[in-house]
Amino acid sequence: MENIEDGNMDTEKAREVIVEFIREKVHEANAEGVVLGISGGIDSALAAYLAAEALGKDKVLGIHLPELNFTPAEDVLDATEVAHRLGIEFSAIGISDMLTAYLENIPEGDKATTHAKGNLKARIRMSVLYYHANMLNRIVIGTGNKTELLLGYFTKYGDGGADMLPLGDLYKTDVWELAALMGVPESIINKAPSAGLWSGQTDEKELGITYKEVDRFLSLLLEGTATEVVRNTVGITGEQADSVMRRIKMNAHKLRTPPIADLEHLR
């Protein structure tokens, strides 16, 4: 798959840099390995492949966190296949009972919106990953990519809660390219990306724009190109461009630490 820079990124070099990055961060934390969620999607699959190469299969724990009657069987099979191919330790832990317990104990939990429930699922998954990381003296690898980070297309303190983001400077189109290089199963590479937080959800349907288009849009924007010029260059509608810009502005807080009221002038 062609990336936004027409193949200009040295994919093999990117692989080497990320592998060394993972090793360094685990060493800096004096940790004994990593834990990561393996959803059955391409980002988590690639992160697992990179972690296994960096640390060895014995220091990687992959956890699949399905929801009963909701997570597609295809995702369960693909997550299991990734772990099997890599030979890493793997566990599947259903979150349905945990989700039910939350909603039954939160006042008016039965009125939870799709959005609130989706974010709660992501935060439950994050909590399970950190529980295992704490028990094993390991750190949590996040699987977010550059496109998701720039758009704020993740749950704050959910899938955005991690100790490192090895894919954080790869656009989604770069992820596809590196995944192909590393031998991630084609069934996963060709699968429509989805956060899997509600039925029928796919990333591109929700974003209203393809990843190839949004990656090109974002890369030109970061180069300082005017928004109107970017829109015409990429060939998207004004409505699509406005939607991307709204997401960037509305979700910028997700990339920052919580603000602190400045009281220094009172001392």
TISEPA-845085 format. One record per atom (N, C-alpha, C): residue number from 1; residue in three letters; x, y, z. Coordinates in steps of 0.05 Angstrom, whole numbers. Each point is the difference from the previous one (the first is absolute). Layout:
- k, r, c1, c2, c3
- NUM, ALA, X, Y, Z
...
// end
This chain:
- k, r, c1, c2, c3
- 1, MET, 17, -24, 0
- 1, MET, -17, 24, 0
- 1, MET, 18, 25, 0
- 2, GLU, -7, 18, -18
- 2, GLU, 15, 25, -3
- 2, GLU, -6, 19, 24
- 3, ASN, 21, 11, 12
- 3, ASN, -6, 19, 22
- 3, ASN, -2, 29, -10
- 4, ILE, -5, 17, 18
- 4, ILE, -6, 28, -8
- 4, ILE, 24, 14, -12
- 5, GLU, 23, -9, 5
- 5, GLU, 24, 13, -10
- 5, GLU, 11, -15, -25
- 6, ASP, -18, -15, -13
- 6, ASP, 7, -15, -24
- 6, ASP, 25, -17, 4
- 7, GLY, 1, -14, 23
- 7, GLY, 21, -19, 5
- 7, GLY, 26, 13, 10
- 8, ASN, 0, 26, 7
- 8, ASN, 24, 13, 8
- 8, ASN, 9, -9, 28
- 9, MET, -18, -9, 17
- 9, MET, 8, -9, 26
- 9, MET, 16, -26, -3
- 10, ASP, 23, -2, 13
- 10, ASP, 16, -24, 1
- 10, ASP, -13, -19, 20
- 11, THR, -16, -18, -10
- 11, THR, -16, -17, 18
- 11, THR, 18, -19, 17
- 12, GLU, 20, -10, -13
- 12, GLU, 18, -18, 15
- 12, GLU, 15, 15, 22
- 13, LYS, 8, 25, -5
- 13, LYS, 13, 16, 20
- 13, LYS, -20, 7, 22
- 14, ALA, -25, 6, -7
- 14, ALA, -20, 5, 20
- 14, ALA, -3, -24, 19
- 15, ARG, 0, -23, -11
- 15, ARG, -1, -25, 16
- 15, ARG, 22, -1, 20
- 16, GLU, 24, 5, -9
- 16, GLU, 24, -1, 18
- 16, GLU, -2, 21, 22
- 17, VAL, -9, 24, -7
- 17, VAL, -3, 22, 20
- 17, VAL, -20, -8, 21
- 18, ILE, -23, -10, -9
- 18, ILE, -21, -7, 19
- 18, ILE, 8, -23, 18
- 19, VAL, 13, -20, -11
- 19, VAL, 9, -23, 16
- 19, VAL, 19, 9, 22
- 20, GLU, 19, 18, -8
- 20, GLU, 19, 10, 20
- 20, GLU, -14, 18, 21
- 21, PHE, -20, 15, -9
- 21, PHE, -16, 17, 18
- 21, PHE, -13, -17, 22
- 22, ILE, -12, -22, -8
- 22, ILE, -14, -18, 19
- 22, ILE, 20, -11, 20
- 23, ARG, 23, -8, -9
- 23, ARG, 21, -11, 18
- 23, ARG, 8, 21, 20
- 24, GLU, 5, 24, -10
- 24, GLU, 9, 22, 18
- 24, GLU, -20, 7, 21
- 25, LYS, -26, 1, -7
- 25, LYS, -20, 8, 19
- 25, LYS, -5, -22, 21
- 26, VAL, 2, -24, -7
- 26, VAL, -2, -22, 19
- 26, VAL, 24, 0, 19
- 27, HIS, 23, 6, -11
- 27, HIS, 25, 1, 17
- 27, HIS, -2, 24, 19
- 28, GLU, -9, 23, -10
- 28, GLU, -2, 24, 16
- 28, GLU, -19, -4, 24
- 29, ALA, -20, -15, -5
- 29, ALA, -21, -5, 21
- 29, ALA, 8, -23, 19
- 30, ASN, 23, -12, -6
- 30, ASN, 9, -23, 16
- 30, ASN, -22, -21, 1
- 31, ALA, -13, -4, -22
- 31, ALA, -23, -18, -2
- 31, ALA, 10, -27, -11
- 32, GLU, -17, -20, 4
- 32, GLU, 7, -27, -9
- 32, GLU, -13, -8, -26
- 33, GLY, -13, 19, -13
- 33, GLY, -13, -6, -25
- 33, GLY, -23, 19, -4
- 34, VAL, -18, -7, -19
- 34, VAL, -23, 17, -7
- 34, VAL, -26, -16, -1
- 35, VAL, -21, 15, 3
- 35, VAL, -28, -10, -3
- 35, VAL, -13, 17, -21
- 36, LEU, -15, -12, -18
- 36, LEU, -15, 16, -19
- 36, LEU, -26, -14, -7
- 37, GLY, -20, 16, -7
- 37, GLY, -26, -11, -9
- 37, GLY, 2, -7, -29
- 38, ILE, -9, -24, -7
- 38, ILE, 0, -8, -28
- 38, ILE, -29, -3, -9
- 39, SER, -9, 18, -16
- 39, SER, -29, 2, -6
- 39, SER, -8, -17, -24
- 40, GLY, 20, -8, -16
- 40, GLY, -6, -13, -25
- 40, GLY, 2, 19, -24
- 41, GLY, 7, 26, 7
- 41, GLY, 4, 20, -21
- 41, GLY, 29, 4, -6
- 42, ILE, 6, 16, -20
- 42, ILE, 27, 3, -11
- 42, ILE, 19, 14, 19
- 43, ASP, -9, 21, 14
- 43, ASP, 18, 15, 17
- 43, ASP, 11, -18, 23
- 44, SER, -18, -14, 14
- 44, SER, 10, -17, 22
- 44, SER, 16, -23, -10
- 45, ALA, -7, -10, -24
- 45, ALA, 16, -22, -11
- 45, ALA, 28, 9, -6
- 46, LEU, 3, 23, -12
- 46, LEU, 26, 11, -7
- 46, LEU, 16, 5, 26
- 47, ALA, -13, 12, 20
- 47, ALA, 13, 5, 25
- 47, ALA, 10, -25, 13
- 48, ALA, -15, -22, -2
- 48, ALA, 8, -25, 12
- 48, ALA, 24, -11, -15
- 49, TYR, 0, 1, -27
- 49, TYR, 23, -9, -16
- 49, TYR, 25, 15, 8
- 50, LEU, -2, 26, 2
- 50, LEU, 23, 17, 7
- 50, LEU, 10, -6, 28
- 51, ALA, -18, -4, 19
- 51, ALA, 8, -5, 28
- 51, ALA, 14, -27, 2
- 52, ALA, -11, -20, -14
- 52, ALA, 13, -26, 0
- 52, ALA, 28, 0, -12
- 53, GLU, 3, 16, -21
- 53, GLU, 27, 2, -12
- 53, GLU, 19, 15, 19
- 54, ALA, -11, 20, 14
- 54, ALA, 17, 16, 17
- 54, ALA, 9, -14, 26
- 55, LEU, -19, -15, 11
- 55, LEU, 5, -11, 27
- 55, LEU, 2, -31, 1
- 56, GLY, -9, -13, -21
- 56, GLY, -2, -29, 1
- 56, GLY, -28, -8, 9
- 57, LYS, -10, -23, -9
- 57, LYS, -27, -8, 5
- 57, LYS, -7, -3, 29
- 58, ASP, 20, -8, 17
- 58, ASP, -6, -5, 28
- 58, ASP, -6, 25, 16
- 59, LYS, 6, 23, -11
- 59, LYS, -4, 25, 15
- 59, LYS, -24, 16, -10
- 60, VAL, -17, -13, -16
- 60, VAL, -23, 14, -11
- 60, VAL, -25, -16, 8
- 61, LEU, -19, 13, 13
- 61, LEU, -26, -11, 6
- 61, LEU, -21, 14, -16
- 62, GLY, -14, -15, -17
- 62, GLY, -22, 12, -15
- 62, GLY, -27, -8, 12
- 63, ILE, -17, 19, 3
- 63, ILE, -27, -5, 12
- 63, ILE, -22, 9, -19
- 64, HIS, -17, -18, -6
- 64, HIS, -24, 6, -16
- 64, HIS, -23, 5, 18
- 65, LEU, -15, 21, -4
- 65, LEU, -21, 8, 19
- 65, LEU, -27, 3, -14
- 66, PRO, -12, -22, -7
- 66, PRO, -25, 0, -15
- 66, PRO, -24, 6, 17
- 67, GLU, -21, 8, -14
- 67, GLU, -26, 4, 14
- 67, GLU, -19, -21, -12
- 68, LEU, -13, -16, 17
- 68, LEU, -17, -21, -8
- 68, LEU, -23, 10, -18
- 69, ASN, -5, -14, -22
- 69, ASN, -21, 6, -19
- 69, ASN, 4, 27, -14
- 70, PHE, 25, 10, 1
- 70, PHE, 5, 26, -13
- 70, PHE, 26, -1, -16
- 71, THR, 22, -9, 13
- 71, THR, 25, -2, -15
- 71, THR, -2, -22, -22
- 72, PRO, 6, 8, -25
- 72, PRO, -2, -20, -21
- 72, PRO, 18, -24, 4
- 73, ALA, -10, -24, -7
- 73, ALA, 16, -24, 3
- 73, ALA, 26, 2, -16
- 74, GLU, -1, 15, -22
- 74, GLU, 23, 4, -17
- 74, GLU, 23, 14, 16
- 75, ASP, -8, 19, 17
- 75, ASP, 21, 14, 16
- 75, ASP, 13, -19, 20
- 76, VAL, -17, -17, 12
- 76, VAL, 11, -19, 20
- 76, VAL, 20, -19, -14
- 77, LEU, -8, -10, -23
- 77, LEU, 18, -18, -15
- 77, LEU, 25, 14, -9
- 78, ASP, -2, 25, -9
- 78, ASP, 24, 14, -10
- 78, ASP, 19, 7, 23
- 79, ALA, -11, 8, 23
- 79, ALA, 17, 5, 24
- 79, ALA, 14, -25, 8
- 80, THR, -14, -22, 1
- 80, THR, 12, -26, 8
- 80, THR, 22, -8, -20
- 81, GLU, -5, 5, -26
- 81, GLU, 19, -7, -21
- 81, GLU, 26, 16, 3
- 82, VAL, -3, 26, 6
- 82, VAL, 24, 16, 4
- 82, VAL, 17, -11, 23
- 83, ALA, -12, -6, 22
- 83, ALA, 14, -10, 24
- 83, ALA, 13, -27, -7
- 84, HIS, -15, -17, -15
- 84, HIS, 11, -27, -7
- 84, HIS, 24, 3, -18
- 85, ARG, -2, 17, -20
- 85, ARG, 23, 3, -18
- 85, ARG, 25, 11, 14
- 86, LEU, -4, 18, 19
- 86, LEU, 22, 12, 14
- 86, LEU, 10, -18, 23
- 87, GLY, -17, -18, 9
- 87, GLY, 8, -17, 23
- 87, GLY, 0, 14, 26
- 88, ILE, -15, 22, 2
- 88, ILE, 0, 15, 25
- 88, ILE, -22, -11, 19
- 89, GLU, 2, 7, 25
- 89, GLU, -20, -7, 19
- 89, GLU, -26, 15, -7
- 90, PHE, -23, -13, 3
- 90, PHE, -24, 12, -10
- 90, PHE, -23, -8, 18
- 91, SER, -18, 19, 5
- 91, SER, -23, -5, 17
- 91, SER, -24, 15, -12
- 92, ALA, -23, -13, 1
- 92, ALA, -25, 13, -9
- 92, ALA, -18, 4, 25
- 93, ILE, -6, 25, 6
- 93, ILE, -16, 7, 24
- 93, ILE, -24, 16, -9
- 94, GLY, -24, -12, 4
- 94, GLY, -24, 14, -8
- 94, GLY, -6, 23, 19
- 95, ILE, -10, 22, -11
- 95, ILE, -6, 24, 16
- 95, ILE, -30, 4, 5
- 96, SER, -17, -18, -10
- 96, SER, -29, 3, 2
- 96, SER, -9, 3, 29
- 97, ASP, 9, -19, 17
- 97, ASP, -8, 1, 28
- 97, ASP, 9, 25, 14
- 98, MET, 25, 9, -7
- 98, MET, 10, 25, 12
- 98, MET, -16, 24, -8
- 99, LEU, -7, 1, -26
- 99, LEU, -16, 22, -10
- 99, LEU, -28, 0, 13
- 100, THR, -11, -23, 3
- 100, THR, -27, -2, 13
- 100, THR, 2, 9, 29
- 101, ALA, 21, -8, 14
- 101, ALA, 3, 8, 28
- 101, ALA, 2, 30, 3
- 102, TYR, 14, 13, -18
- 102, TYR, 2, 29, 0
- 102, TYR, -28, 12, -4
- 103, LEU, -13, -8, -21
- 103, LEU, -26, 13, -7
- 103, LEU, -22, -6, 20
- 104, GLU, 2, -23, 14
- 104, GLU, -20, -6, 20
- 104, GLU, 5, 15, 26
- 105, ASN, 24, 9, 4
- 105, ASN, 7, 14, 25
- 105, ASN, 2, 30, -3
- 106, ILE, 2, 10, -24
- 106, ILE, 0, 29, -5
- 106, ILE, -30, 9, -1
- 107, PRO, -7, 20, 16
- 107, PRO, -27, 10, -1
- 107, PRO, -9, 7, -29
- 108, GLU, -23, -11, -8
- 108, GLU, -11, 3, -27
- 108, GLU, 19, -10, -22
- 109, GLY, 15, -21, 8
- 109, GLY, 18, -13, -20
- 109, GLY, -15, -12, -23
- 110, ASP, -25, -6, 4
- 110, ASP, -16, -11, -22
- 110, ASP, -6, 20, -22
- 111, LYS, 5, 26, 6
- 111, LYS, -5, 21, -19
- 111, LYS, 26, 8, -15
- 112, ALA, 21, -15, 3
- 112, ALA, 26, 7, -12
- 112, ALA, -3, 3, -30
- 113, THR, 11, 21, -11
- 113, THR, 0, 4, -29
- 113, THR, 21, -18, -13
- 114, THR, -3, -4, -26
- 114, THR, 20, -16, -15
- 114, THR, 28, 10, 4
- 115, HIS, 3, 27, 0
- 115, HIS, 26, 13, 3
- 115, HIS, 11, -6, 28
- 116, ALA, -16, 4, 20
- 116, ALA, 10, -4, 28
- 116, ALA, 7, -29, 5
- 117, LYS, -17, -18, -11
- 117, LYS, 5, -28, 3
- 117, LYS, 25, -9, -15
- 118, GLY, 4, 11, -24
- 118, GLY, 24, -7, -15
- 118, GLY, 25, 8, 14
- 119, ASN, 1, 25, 11
- 119, ASN, 23, 9, 14
- 119, ASN, 5, -16, 26
- 120, LEU, -22, -8, 13
- 120, LEU, 3, -17, 24
- 120, LEU, 13, -27, -7
- 121, LYS, -8, -11, -22
- 121, LYS, 13, -26, -9
- 121, LYS, 30, 4, -3
- 122, ALA, 8, 22, -13
- 122, ALA, 28, 5, -5
- 122, ALA, 15, 3, 26
- 123, ARG, -13, 13, 20
- 123, ARG, 14, 4, 26
- 123, ARG, 1, -25, 16
- 124, ILE, -20, -18, -2
- 124, ILE, 1, -26, 13
- 124, ILE, 24, -16, -12
- 125, ARG, 2, 0, -26
- 125, ARG, 22, -14, -12
- 125, ARG, 27, 10, 9
- 126, MET, 3, 27, 2
- 126, MET, 25, 12, 9
- 126, MET, 6, -10, 29
- 127, SER, -20, -1, 17
- 127, SER, 3, -8, 28
- 127, SER, 10, -29, 2
- 128, VAL, -11, -17, -17
- 128, VAL, 8, -28, 0
- 128, VAL, 30, -3, -9
- 129, LEU, 7, 15, -20
- 129, LEU, 28, -1, -9
- 129, LEU, 19, 9, 22
- 130, TYR, -7, 22, 13
- 130, TYR, 18, 10, 22
- 130, TYR, 0, -19, 24
- 131, TYR, -22, -13, 5
- 131, TYR, 1, -20, 22
- 131, TYR, 21, -21, -5
- 132, HIS, 0, -11, -24
- 132, HIS, 20, -20, -7
- 132, HIS, 28, 11, -1
- 133, ALA, 3, 25, -10
- 133, ALA, 26, 12, 0
- 133, ALA, 11, 4, 28
- 134, ASN, -17, 8, 19
- 134, ASN, 8, 4, 28
- 134, ASN, 8, -27, 12
- 135, MET, -15, -20, -5
- 135, MET, 5, -26, 12
- 135, MET, 26, -13, -11
- 136, LEU, 8, 7, -24
- 136, LEU, 23, -12, -13
- 136, LEU, 24, 18, -2
- 137, ASN, -2, 24, 13
- 137, ASN, 22, 20, -3
- 137, ASN, 6, 5, -29
- 138, ARG, -21, 6, -15
- 138, ARG, 3, 6, -29
- 138, ARG, -13, 28, -5
- 139, ILE, 4, 9, -24
- 139, ILE, -13, 26, -8
- 139, ILE, -19, -6, -23
- 140, VAL, -18, 19, -4
- 140, VAL, -21, -3, -20
- 140, VAL, 7, 14, -26
- 141, ILE, -1, -15, -22
- 141, ILE, 4, 11, -26
- 141, ILE, -27, 9, -12
- 142, GLY, -2, 25, -7
- 142, GLY, -23, 10, -14
- 142, GLY, 2, -5, -30
- 143, THR, -22, -1, -14
- 143, THR, 1, -7, -28
- 143, THR, -10, 23, -18
- 144, GLY, -3, 24, 11
- 144, GLY, -9, 23, -16
- 144, GLY, 20, 9, -21
- 145, ASN, -9, 8, -23
- 145, ASN, 17, 10, -22
- 145, ASN, -2, 30, -2
- 146, LYS, 16, 12, -17
- 146, LYS, 2, 29, -2
- 146, LYS, -27, 12, -10
- 147, THR, -13, -13, -18
- 147, THR, -26, 10, -10
- 147, THR, -20, 2, 23
- 148, GLU, -2, -21, 16
- 148, GLU, -18, 0, 23
- 148, GLU, 7, 21, 20
- 149, LEU, 25, 3, 5
- 149, LEU, 9, 20, 20
- 149, LEU, -7, 28, -9
- 150, LEU, 6, 7, -25
- 150, LEU, -5, 27, -10
- 150, LEU, -30, 6, -1
- 151, LEU, -16, -20, -6
- 151, LEU, -29, 4, -1
- 151, LEU, -13, -2, 27
- 152, GLY, 14, -10, 20
- 152, GLY, -12, -6, 26
- 152, GLY, -19, -23, -2
- 153, TYR, 6, -18, -19
- 153, TYR, -18, -23, -5
- 153, TYR, 8, -24, 18
- 154, PHE, -4, 5, 26
- 154, PHE, 6, -20, 20
- 154, PHE, -14, 9, 26
- 155, THR, -3, -18, 19
- 155, THR, -12, 6, 25
- 155, THR, 21, 9, 20
- 156, LYS, -4, 24, 10
- 156, LYS, 18, 10, 21
- 156, LYS, -1, -18, 24
- 157, TYR, 24, -8, 10
- 157, TYR, 2, -19, 22
- 157, TYR, -13, -27, -6
- 158, GLY, -3, -6, -26
- 158, GLY, -10, -26, -8
- 158, GLY, 22, -12, -17
- 159, ASP, -5, -3, -26
- 159, ASP, 22, -10, -17
- 159, ASP, 22, 21, -2
- 160, GLY, -6, 25, 8
- 160, GLY, 22, 20, 2
- 160, GLY, 17, -2, 24
- 161, GLY, -8, -17, 19
- 161, GLY, 16, -4, 25
- 161, GLY, 21, -21, -4
- 162, ALA, 25, 8, -1
- 162, ALA, 22, -19, -5
- 162, ALA, 26, 12, 10
- 163, ASP, 20, -17, 1
- 163, ASP, 27, 10, 9
- 163, ASP, 18, 7, -24
- 164, MET, -7, -10, -23
- 164, MET, 15, 8, -24
- 164, MET, -18, -4, -24
- 165, LEU, 5, 15, -22
- 165, LEU, -15, -2, -25
- 165, LEU, 19, -4, -23
- 166, PRO, 9, -25, -4
- 166, PRO, 20, -5, -21
- 166, PRO, -9, 7, -28
- 167, LEU, -27, 0, -5
- 167, LEU, -10, 7, -27
- 167, LEU, -8, 29, -2
- 168, GLY, 6, 16, 20
- 168, GLY, -10, 27, 2
- 168, GLY, 10, 19, -21
- 169, ASP, 21, -7, -15
- 169, ASP, 9, 18, -21
- 169, ASP, -4, -13, -28
- 170, LEU, -17, -21, -1
- 170, LEU, -7, -12, -25
- 170, LEU, -29, 7, -7
- 171, TYR, -4, 12, -23
- 171, TYR, -27, 3, -10
- 171, TYR, -12, -27, -4
- 172, LYS, -27, -1, -2
- 172, LYS, -13, -26, -4
- 172, LYS, 10, -13, -26
- 173, THR, 4, 15, -20
- 173, THR, 10, -11, -25
- 173, THR, 28, -11, 3
- 174, ASP, 16, 12, 18
- 174, ASP, 27, -11, 6
- 174, ASP, -3, -27, 15
- 175, VAL, -20, -1, 18
- 175, VAL, -5, -25, 15
- 175, VAL, -5, -23, -19
- 176, TRP, -17, 5, -20
- 176, TRP, -6, -21, -20
- 176, TRP, 26, -10, -14
- 177, GLU, 17, 19, -7
- 177, GLU, 25, -6, -14
- 177, GLU, 19, -16, 17
- 178, LEU, 4, 9, 25
- 178, LEU, 18, -14, 18
- 178, LEU, -11, -28, 8
- 179, ALA, -26, -2, 3
- 179, ALA, -13, -25, 7
- 179, ALA, 5, -21, -23
- 180, ALA, -1, 9, -25
- 180, ALA, 5, -17, -22
- 180, ALA, 29, -10, 0
- 181, LEU, 18, 19, 6
- 181, LEU, 29, -7, 1
- 181, LEU, 6, -21, 21
- 182, MET, -14, 2, 23
- 182, MET, 6, -17, 22
- 182, MET, -16, -27, -1
- 183, GLY, -17, -3, -20
- 183, GLY, -14, -26, -3
- 183, GLY, -25, -3, 17
- 184, VAL, -12, 23, 7
- 184, VAL, -26, -2, 14
- 184, VAL, -20, -13, -20
- 185, PRO, -17, -18, 10
- 185, PRO, -19, -14, -18
- 185, PRO, -16, 18, -18
- 186, GLU, -3, -7, -25
- 186, GLU, -14, 16, -19
- 186, GLU, -29, 5, 7
- 187, SER, -12, -20, 14
- 187, SER, -28, 3, 8
- 187, SER, -3, 24, 19
- 188, ILE, 21, 6, 16
- 188, ILE, -1, 22, 18
- 188, ILE, 6, 26, -15
- 189, ILE, 19, 0, -17
- 189, ILE, 8, 23, -16
- 189, ILE, -24, 10, -16
- 190, ASN, -15, -19, -12
- 190, ASN, -22, 7, -18
- 190, ASN, -26, 6, 14
- 191, LYS, -1, -4, 27
- 191, LYS, -25, 4, 15
- 191, LYS, -6, 30, 3
- 192, ALA, -26, 7, -2
- 192, ALA, -8, 28, 4
- 192, ALA, 6, 8, 29
- 193, PRO, 16, 21, 4
- 193, PRO, 7, 8, 28
- 193, PRO, -25, 8, 15
- 194, SER, 0, -9, 26
- 194, SER, -23, 6, 17
- 194, SER, 9, 1, 29
- 195, ALA, -10, 20, 15
- 195, ALA, 6, 1, 29
- 195, ALA, -16, -21, 15
- 196, GLY, -21, -10, -13
- 196, GLY, -15, -22, 12
- 196, GLY, -15, 8, 25
- 197, LEU, -9, 25, 2
- 197, LEU, -14, 9, 24
- 197, LEU, -30, -1, -2
- 198, TRP, -10, -1, -25
- 198, TRP, -29, -5, -4
- 198, TRP, -4, -14, -26
- 199, SER, -24, -12, -3
- 199, SER, -6, -17, -22
- 199, SER, 1, 15, -27
- 200, GLY, 14, -13, -19
- 200, GLY, 1, 11, -27
- 200, GLY, 20, 23, -4
- 201, GLN, 15, 7, 22
- 201, GLN, 18, 23, -2
- 201, GLN, 25, -7, -16
- 202, THR, 7, 17, -19
- 202, THR, 25, -1, -13
- 202, THR, 12, 28, 1
- 203, ASP, 27, 1, 1
- 203, ASP, 13, 26, 3
- 203, ASP, -7, 19, -23
- 204, GLU, 3, -9, -25
- 204, GLU, -3, 17, -23
- 204, GLU, -29, 10, -3
- 205, LYS, -19, -18, 8
- 205, LYS, -28, 9, -1
- 205, LYS, -5, 22, 20
- 206, GLU, 12, -4, 24
- 206, GLU, -5, 20, 21
- 206, GLU, 14, 26, -6
- 207, LEU, 24, -2, -11
- 207, LEU, 16, 24, -7
- 207, LEU, -11, 14, -25
- 208, GLY, -14, -14, -17
- 208, GLY, -11, 11, -25
- 208, GLY, 21, 6, -20
- 209, ILE, 23, -14, 1
- 209, ILE, 23, 5, -18
- 209, ILE, 18, -25, 2
- 210, THR, 13, -6, -22
- 210, THR, 18, -23, 1
- 210, THR, 26, 6, 14
- 211, TYR, 13, -20, 10
- 211, TYR, 26, 4, 14
- 211, TYR, 21, 12, -19
- 212, LYS, -1, -9, -25
- 212, LYS, 20, 11, -19
- 212, LYS, -4, 30, -3
- 213, GLU, -25, 8, -2
- 213, GLU, -6, 29, -3
- 213, GLU, 7, 16, 25
- 214, VAL, -8, -11, 24
- 214, VAL, 5, 15, 24
- 214, VAL, 29, 1, 7
- 215, ASP, 15, -21, -7
- 215, ASP, 29, 0, 5
- 215, ASP, 14, 21, -17
- 216, ARG, -8, 1, -25
- 216, ARG, 12, 21, -18
- 216, ARG, -7, 28, 10
- 217, PHE, -25, 3, 8
- 217, PHE, -10, 26, 10
- 217, PHE, 17, 8, 25
- 218, LEU, 4, -18, 19
- 218, LEU, 14, 6, 24
- 218, LEU, 30, 6, -5
- 219, SER, 12, -16, -18
- 219, SER, 28, 4, -5
- 219, SER, 6, 27, -13
- 220, LEU, -18, 9, -19
- 220, LEU, 3, 26, -12
- 220, LEU, -5, 22, 20
- 221, LEU, -20, -4, 17
- 221, LEU, -6, 20, 20
- 221, LEU, 23, 4, 19
- 222, LEU, 14, -21, 8
- 222, LEU, 23, 2, 18
- 222, LEU, 24, 13, -14
- 223, GLU, 0, -1, -26
- 223, GLU, 22, 13, -15
- 223, GLU, -5, 30, -2
- 224, GLY, -24, 9, 9
- 224, GLY, -6, 29, 0
- 224, GLY, -16, 9, -24
- 225, THR, -10, -19, -16
- 225, THR, -16, 7, -23
- 225, THR, -27, 11, 9
- 226, ALA, -10, 20, -13
- 226, ALA, -26, 12, 7
- 226, ALA, -22, -21, -4
- 227, THR, -20, 2, 18
- 227, THR, -22, -20, 0
- 227, THR, -14, -2, -27
- 228, GLU, -6, 22, -13
- 228, GLU, -14, 0, -25
- 228, GLU, 17, -14, -22
- 229, VAL, 26, 6, 1
- 229, VAL, 19, -13, -20
- 229, VAL, 1, -30, 5
- 230, VAL, 1, -7, 26
- 230, VAL, 1, -29, 7
- 230, VAL, -26, -14, -11
- 231, ARG, -23, 13, 5
- 231, ARG, -25, -12, -8
- 231, ARG, 0, -5, -30
- 232, ASN, 8, 20, -16
- 232, ASN, 0, -3, -29
- 232, ASN, 21, -21, -9
- 233, THR, 22, -1, 13
- 233, THR, 21, -19, -7
- 233, THR, -8, -28, 4
- 234, VAL, -13, -5, 23
- 234, VAL, -9, -27, 7
- 234, VAL, -25, -8, -15
- 235, GLY, -16, 20, -7
- 235, GLY, -24, -5, -16
- 235, GLY, -24, -9, 17
- 236, ILE, -3, 12, 24
- 236, ILE, -22, -6, 17
- 236, ILE, -19, 24, 1
- 237, THR, -24, -4, 10
- 237, THR, -20, 21, 1
- 237, THR, 6, 19, 23
- 238, GLY, -12, 24, -1
- 238, GLY, 3, 19, 22
- 238, GLY, -11, -11, 26
- 239, GLU, -22, -15, -2
- 239, GLU, -12, -12, 23
- 239, GLU, 19, -20, 13
- 240, GLN, 14, -16, -16
- 240, GLN, 19, -20, 11
- 240, GLN, 23, 15, 13
- 241, ALA, 10, 20, -13
- 241, ALA, 23, 16, 12
- 241, ALA, -8, 13, 26
- 242, ASP, -24, 11, 1
- 242, ASP, -10, 13, 24
- 242, ASP, -3, -21, 23
- 243, SER, -9, -23, -7
- 243, SER, -3, -22, 20
- 243, SER, 26, -8, 12
- 244, VAL, 21, -2, -17
- 244, VAL, 27, -7, 10
- 244, VAL, 10, 22, 18
- 245, MET, -3, 25, -8
- 245, MET, 10, 22, 15
- 245, MET, -14, 2, 27
- 246, ARG, -26, -5, 0
- 246, ARG, -16, 0, 25
- 246, ARG, 11, -21, 19
- 247, ARG, 5, -24, -10
- 247, ARG, 10, -21, 17
- 247, ARG, 27, 7, 12
- 248, ILE, 18, 12, -16
- 248, ILE, 26, 7, 10
- 248, ILE, -3, 21, 23
- 249, LYS, -17, 20, -4
- 249, LYS, -3, 21, 20
- 249, LYS, -14, -10, 25
- 250, MET, -22, -15, -4
- 250, MET, -16, -10, 22
- 250, MET, 15, -20, 18
- 251, ASN, 18, -16, -12
- 251, ASN, 13, -21, 14
- 251, ASN, 29, 6, 8
- 252, ALA, 9, 24, -4
- 252, ALA, 27, 7, 6
- 252, ALA, 7, -5, 29
- 253, HIS, -20, 3, 18
- 253, HIS, 5, -4, 28
- 253, HIS, 9, -28, 7
- 254, LYS, -6, -19, -17
- 254, LYS, 7, -28, 5
- 254, LYS, 30, -5, -1
- 255, LEU, 15, 18, -14
- 255, LEU, 29, -4, -3
- 255, LEU, 15, 16, 21
- 256, ARG, -15, 14, 18
- 256, ARG, 14, 16, 20
- 256, ARG, -5, -11, 28
- 257, THR, 18, 5, 18
- 257, THR, -4, -7, 28
- 257, THR, -22, 18, 11
- 258, PRO, -14, -9, 21
- 258, PRO, -22, 17, 11
- 258, PRO, 11, 27, 9
- 259, PRO, -14, 22, -8
- 259, PRO, 10, 26, 8
- 259, PRO, -2, 5, 30
- 260, ILE, 19, 16, 10
- 260, ILE, 2, 6, 29
- 260, ILE, -4, 30, 3
- 261, ALA, -16, 9, 18
- 261, ALA, -3, 28, 6
- 261, ALA, 26, 11, 11
- 262, ASP, 9, 22, -12
- 262, ASP, 26, 12, 7
- 262, ASP, -4, 18, 25
- 263, LEU, 12, -7, 22
- 263, LEU, -2, 15, 25
- 263, LEU, 26, 13, 8
- 264, GLU, 20, -2, -18
- 264, GLU, 27, 9, 7
- 264, GLU, 0, 30, 8
- 265, HIS, -17, 16, -13
- 265, HIS, -1, 29, 5
- 265, HIS, -11, 6, 28
- 266, LEU, -12, -21, 14
- 266, LEU, -11, 4, 26
- 266, LEU, 21, -5, 22
- 267, ARG, 23, -10, -8
- 267, ARG, 20, -7, 21
- 267, ARG, 19, 23, 4
// end
